[in-house]
């Protein structure tokens, strides 16, 4: 089940809020944040390899070639956050008495943005072996908790507690 148009609109606003929170945590300017290129896609716009039935979001890394101007690089890499609408909506539906859409999406957005910043800063290796990725997930969960502390909403606290590092928030794919 894909997101509705009102939900997609909320996702856009939530990612903007998550950008602000992650930027504040890492003491990044807007320009610093732009050095971490990414886009967000929802289920109906995903390629087959971007769909993951075991996570709320699937992070893919791509390399884009561009026309080479004198003195400019031949290309760049960027990340795609592939939201798994059906998994997110199912989690909200199953736990609707205490898990709300917006706090869950804020957690997912912040979590994925922390990954992107860490990969681009060299704090973590996108292509790490599985055992290192498991440790990275634990670190990112801890950092995400700290990123979201200024929000301090009860519904968000429930999300953080329920969807801890024992539950797979995201997955990583090199494309």
C-alpha positions in Angstrom: 0.0 0.0 0.0 1.6 3.3 -1.1 1.5 6.6 0.8 -1.4 8.9 0.0 -0.7 12.4 -1.4 -1.3 14.0 2.1 1.2 11.5 3.6 3.8 12.3 0.9 3.4 16.0 1.7 4.0 15.2 5.3 7.1 13.2 4.4 8.5 16.2 2.6 8.1 18.4 5.6 9.4 15.7 8.0 12.6 15.4 5.9 13.1 19.2 6.1 12.7 19.0 9.9 15.1 16.0 10.0 17.7 18.0 7.9 17.5 20.8 10.4 18.0 18.5 13.4 20.9 16.6 11.8 22.5 19.8 10.7 22.3 21.2 14.2 23.7 18.0 15.8 26.7 17.9 13.4 27.0 21.8 13.5 26.6 21.9 9.7 25.5 24.9 7.6 23.0 24.6 4.8 26.0 24.5 2.4 27.6 21.7 4.4 24.4 19.7 4.1 24.3 20.2 0.3 27.6 18.4 0.2 25.7 15.3 1.2 23.4 14.8 -1.9 20.4 12.5 -1.6 16.9 12.1 -2.8 13.9 10.3 -1.4 11.6 8.0 -3.2 8.5 6.3 -2.1 7.4 2.7 -3.0 5.6 3.5 -6.3 8.8 5.1 -7.7 11.3 2.4 -6.6 13.2 0.1 -8.9 13.0 -3.6 -8.0 16.4 -3.7 -6.2 15.3 -0.7 -4.1 12.4 -2.6 -2.6 13.2 -4.3 0.7 10.6 -6.2 2.7 12.8 -6.3 5.8 13.2 -2.5 6.5 11.4 0.8 6.7 13.9 2.4 4.4 16.6 1.1 2.0 19.6 3.3 1.4 21.2 3.0 -2.0 24.4 4.7 -3.3 24.7 5.7 -6.9 27.3 7.3 -9.1 26.1 9.8 -11.7 28.4 10.8 -14.6 28.0 14.3 -16.0 29.4 16.2 -18.9 32.9 17.2 -18.0 33.6 20.9 -18.0 37.2 22.1 -17.7 38.2 21.9 -14.1 35.1 20.1 -12.9 34.8 16.5 -11.8 33.5 13.8 -14.2 30.7 12.8 -11.8 29.5 12.5 -8.3 27.9 10.0 -6.0 24.6 10.5 -4.2 22.3 8.5 -2.0 18.7 7.5 -2.4 16.5 6.9 0.6 14.0 4.3 -0.6 11.0 4.5 1.7 9.1 1.2 2.1 5.6 2.7 2.3 3.9 -0.6 2.9 6.2 -1.5 5.8 5.8 1.9 7.4 2.1 2.0 7.1 1.7 -1.6 8.4 3.8 -0.7 11.5 1.6 2.3 12.2 -1.6 0.3 11.6 -0.5 -2.6 13.8 0.6 -0.2 16.7 -1.8 2.6 16.0 -2.7 3.1 19.7 0.9 4.2 20.4 2.9 4.6 17.1 2.0 7.6 15.0 3.0 8.2 11.3 4.8 11.5 11.8 7.1 10.5 14.7 8.0 7.3 13.0 8.8 9.1 9.8 10.9 11.6 11.6 12.9 8.9 13.2 13.4 7.1 9.9 14.4 10.4 8.1 16.9 11.4 10.8 18.3 7.9 10.9 18.9 7.7 7.2 20.4 11.3 7.1 22.8 10.4 9.9 24.0 7.4 7.8 24.6 9.7 4.8 26.5 12.2 6.8 28.6 9.5 8.4 29.4 7.9 5.1 30.4 11.2 3.5 32.5 12.2 6.4 34.4 8.9 6.4 33.1 7.9 9.8 31.7 4.7 8.4 32.2 2.6 5.2 29.2 2.2 3.0 30.7 -1.1 1.7 31.6 -2.5 5.1 31.1 -6.2 5.7 27.9 -7.3 7.5 29.4 -7.5 11.0 30.6 -3.9 10.7 27.2 -2.8 9.3 25.5 -4.2 12.4 27.8 -2.1 14.7 27.2 0.9 12.5 23.4 0.5 12.9 23.9 0.5 16.7 26.0 3.7 16.5 23.5 5.4 14.2 20.6 4.4 16.4 22.4 6.0 19.4 23.2 9.2 17.4 19.7 9.4 16.1 18.4 9.3 19.7 20.7 12.3 20.4 19.7 14.1 17.2 16.0 13.9 18.2 16.4 14.8 21.8 15.5 18.5 21.2 12.1 17.4 19.9 11.2 15.6 23.2 7.7 14.6 22.2 6.0 11.6 23.9 5.0 10.0 20.6 8.6 10.2 19.4 9.9 8.6 22.6 7.7 5.7 22.0 9.0 5.3 18.5 12.6 5.4 19.7 11.8 2.8 22.4 9.8 0.5 20.1 11.9 0.6 17.0 15.3 0.3 18.7 18.5 -1.2 17.2 16.9 -4.6 17.5 14.5 -3.7 14.7 15.9 -3.1 11.3 15.2 0.6 10.4 17.2 0.7 7.2 19.3 -1.4 4.8 22.1 -0.4 2.5 22.6 -1.2 -1.2 25.3 -0.1 -3.7 24.0 0.5 -7.2 
